[in-house]
Amino acid sequence: MTCTTRSDGPLASLLSPKSKWPAETVAEFLNETRFPIRIASVGAKGYPQITSLWFVFQESRFFCCTQPQSLVCRQIRANARVGFEIAANEPPYFGISGQGDARVVTGDPKALLNTLTDRFLEGRDPKLKAWLLSRSATEAIIEVEPERITSWDFRKRMSAATSKR
């Protein structure tokens, strides 16, 4: 499952005019990164709750798996508006962020979960993969449809600072 785009495609229409990267670079980043998506859902008291999940980006939407009774699923069912970020944890910083609408979708999550474990485990930890796949019948699919995406990239600006470590 990969994201492909042209500069005039659906991904381009989601990009903020201030985005550092063009649509092709965003698509490449989303296909190649192994950073999780951080989804900020809204809690009952109106405060954001951030949850990190493995994801794939296809058809201009993010797809993740988690347990249906998880806090993020409960919050998305109550309020579909979310923020998200996929970014490096260590300097130099770069990544994407945005806002969108999320929903918990019905369907068989086994194929998606298999794709996610292949992508993020990259052949490591077969016991974890087997355990995760053994729970596929109890997983839920979260779909995030972005309204806006932007990117930033401080690698050039921060290269001198990070090379001194």
C-alpha positions as CSV (number, residue, x, y, z in Angstrom):
1,M,0.0,0.0,0.0
2,T,1.7,3.2,-1.1
3,C,0.7,6.7,-1.7
4,T,1.3,8.1,-5.1
5,T,0.5,11.7,-6.2
6,R,1.0,14.3,-8.7
7,S,1.4,18.0,-7.9
8,D,-2.3,18.5,-9.0
9,G,-3.7,15.4,-7.2
10,P,-5.9,15.1,-4.1
11,L,-2.9,15.3,-1.7
12,A,-1.9,18.6,-3.3
13,S,-5.4,20.0,-2.6
14,L,-4.9,19.3,1.1
15,L,-1.6,21.1,1.4
16,S,-1.3,24.4,3.2
17,P,0.2,27.1,0.9
18,K,2.9,27.5,3.7
19,S,3.9,23.8,3.5
20,K,7.6,23.4,3.2
21,W,7.3,20.4,0.9
22,P,5.3,19.9,-2.3
23,A,2.8,17.0,-2.6
24,E,5.3,14.6,-4.1
25,T,7.7,15.0,-1.2
26,V,4.9,14.6,1.4
27,A,3.7,11.4,-0.4
28,E,7.3,10.1,-0.4
29,F,7.6,10.9,3.3
30,L,4.3,9.2,4.2
31,N,5.4,6.1,2.2
32,E,8.9,5.8,3.7
33,T,8.6,7.1,7.3
34,R,8.4,4.7,10.2
35,F,7.4,7.4,12.6
36,P,3.9,6.8,14.0
37,I,1.0,9.2,13.5
38,R,0.1,11.1,16.7
39,I,-3.6,11.7,16.7
40,A,-5.0,14.4,19.0
41,S,-8.6,13.6,19.8
42,V,-10.9,15.7,22.0
43,G,-11.8,14.4,25.4
44,A,-15.0,14.8,27.3
45,K,-13.8,17.9,29.1
46,G,-12.6,19.5,25.8
47,Y,-8.9,18.8,26.3
48,P,-6.8,17.0,23.6
49,Q,-5.5,13.5,24.2
50,I,-2.6,12.4,22.0
51,T,-2.3,8.8,20.9
52,S,0.5,7.4,18.8
53,L,-0.5,4.7,16.2
54,W,1.0,2.9,13.3
55,F,-0.5,4.1,10.0
56,V,-0.7,3.8,6.2
57,F,-1.8,6.7,4.0
58,Q,-3.9,5.7,0.9
59,E,-6.6,7.4,-1.1
60,S,-5.8,10.6,0.7
61,R,-6.6,9.2,4.1
62,F,-4.8,7.7,7.1
63,F,-5.7,4.3,8.4
64,C,-4.7,2.8,11.8
65,C,-5.7,-0.1,14.0
66,T,-6.4,-0.2,17.7
67,Q,-8.8,-1.8,20.1
68,P,-12.4,-0.5,19.7
69,Q,-12.8,0.3,23.4
70,S,-9.6,2.4,23.5
71,L,-9.8,6.0,24.6
72,V,-9.0,7.3,21.1
73,C,-11.9,5.3,19.6
74,R,-14.3,6.4,22.2
75,Q,-13.3,10.0,21.8
76,I,-13.5,9.9,18.0
77,R,-17.0,8.4,18.2
78,A,-18.0,11.4,20.4
79,N,-16.1,14.1,18.4
80,A,-14.7,13.4,14.9
81,R,-12.4,16.4,14.8
82,V,-8.7,15.5,15.3
83,G,-5.3,17.0,14.8
84,F,-2.4,14.8,13.8
85,E,1.4,14.9,13.4
86,I,4.0,12.5,11.9
87,A,7.4,13.8,12.8
88,A,10.9,13.0,13.9
89,N,11.4,12.8,17.7
90,E,15.1,13.9,17.6
91,P,16.7,16.9,16.0
92,P,16.9,17.8,13.3
93,Y,13.1,18.1,13.2
94,F,10.9,17.5,10.1
95,G,7.5,16.1,9.4
96,I,3.9,16.9,8.7
97,S,0.9,17.9,10.7
98,G,-2.7,18.8,10.1
99,Q,-6.4,18.6,11.0
100,G,-9.2,16.4,9.8
101,D,-12.2,14.2,10.7
102,A,-11.8,10.7,12.0
103,R,-14.1,7.8,12.3
104,V,-14.1,4.3,13.5
105,V,-15.0,2.2,10.5
106,T,-16.4,-1.3,10.3
107,G,-14.6,-4.0,8.3
108,D,-12.0,-6.7,8.6
109,P,-8.9,-5.2,10.1
110,K,-6.7,-8.2,9.5
111,A,-5.2,-7.1,6.1
112,L,-4.5,-3.6,7.5
113,L,-3.0,-4.9,10.7
114,N,-0.8,-7.2,8.6
115,T,0.3,-4.3,6.5
116,L,1.0,-2.2,9.6
117,T,3.1,-4.9,11.3
118,D,5.1,-5.5,8.1
119,R,5.7,-1.8,7.7
120,F,6.6,-0.9,11.2
121,L,8.3,-4.1,12.5
122,E,10.2,-4.6,9.3
123,G,10.7,-8.3,10.0
124,R,11.8,-7.7,13.6
125,D,10.0,-9.3,16.6
126,P,8.0,-12.0,15.0
127,K,6.5,-12.9,18.4
128,L,5.0,-9.4,18.7
129,K,3.7,-9.6,15.1
130,A,2.0,-13.0,15.8
131,W,0.5,-11.7,19.0
132,L,-0.9,-8.5,17.3
133,L,-2.3,-10.5,14.4
134,S,-3.9,-13.0,16.8
135,R,-6.0,-10.1,18.1
136,S,-7.1,-8.9,14.7
137,A,-10.7,-10.0,15.2
138,T,-10.9,-7.6,18.1
139,E,-9.3,-4.6,16.4
140,A,-11.0,-1.5,15.0
141,I,-10.0,0.6,12.1
142,I,-9.5,4.3,12.5
143,E,-9.8,6.4,9.3
144,V,-8.6,10.0,9.3
145,E,-9.7,12.2,6.4
146,P,-7.4,15.3,6.4
147,E,-8.9,18.7,5.8
148,R,-5.4,20.3,5.8
149,I,-1.8,19.1,5.8
150,T,1.3,21.2,6.2
151,S,5.0,20.2,6.5
152,W,8.1,21.6,8.0
153,D,11.8,20.7,7.7
154,F,14.5,22.2,9.9
155,R,17.2,19.8,8.8
156,K,19.3,22.4,6.9
157,R,18.8,25.0,9.7
158,M,19.7,22.5,12.4
159,S,22.5,20.6,10.7
160,A,25.2,22.6,12.4
161,A,23.7,22.1,15.8
162,T,23.1,18.4,15.5
163,S,26.6,17.7,14.0
164,K,28.3,19.0,17.2
165,R,26.8,16.2,19.3
